[in-house]
């Protein structure tokens, strides 16, 4: 579940490569994390309403949009899924204006809000669909996202999602 692309909750989901000015890197199989991070920081400055009062207002791009683009392009699994989606879009359709599936019912919680099962090294939480362990995240999944401090997981029993925030203790 953790490998599923995070989707923007907006009317027109922008092309993440275009948003971070990485269109020239879109076809490259390896996109260094450092390059994505630099592009993310440049985009934050470019669209931040306090830094560039005209850029952000004209485009409607938010800091959340940029963060979502960074999250999807910096994680190899999410990037691969996003690239597959881009390839599946018809040639005559602009991916910047084609709606993508969304995270229905995305809720943000802290890792401490989940129950830990020592036997399986798994954190779980019940979902409102009735699945007592609908949301689950493993220690290895958390380790993969340690730099981000958050992970998005979907319920096994329905279409709801959790954004789980966590910190890594040294």
Phi, psi and omega in degrees: 000327185292339183275013182268139185299134174281133184244144180289145174264068181219163182296316178237111182284115185289159173289119185297324178296317180295318182300322180263009179058045179240025183302325180292341182262359187301323183270354181284131182293325180247119177242107184302138180301325180296324179290321178294319181296319177296318179296321178300312180296319178297317181295321177301316178293318182297319186256357182294128184297332179279338182265323184222091188295331182271324184298313183290321182291320182295319187269336184076010179284134180250165176299325178296321178299317181293318179297321179293319177298315179299315181301316182288323183273340182273341179263118183304321181291315179294322179296317180299317179294318178297318178298321177298319178297316180300320180291329182284344179286135181302149182303325183272003180256133179278116181299339181291335182245359179275122181296142176250161174303149184244161173279101180289130175063040179294122179239140179258128180223168176264151180303329179296342179282350180261155177271140181258129177254103184297326182299325183248001185050053187225135174260135182224161175208141177288156180245157181291350176285350179109347179288114185296334178231044183300321179256129176216146179217135183267164178298321180294324177295320178295320179298322179296331183254015185303322180294329183277326182076014176204155177215146179248126180232148178259155177288141178290335187257351182204197185257017180274157185228153174236134167261116183255120179265140180205161177236149180258126179270136183276000000 
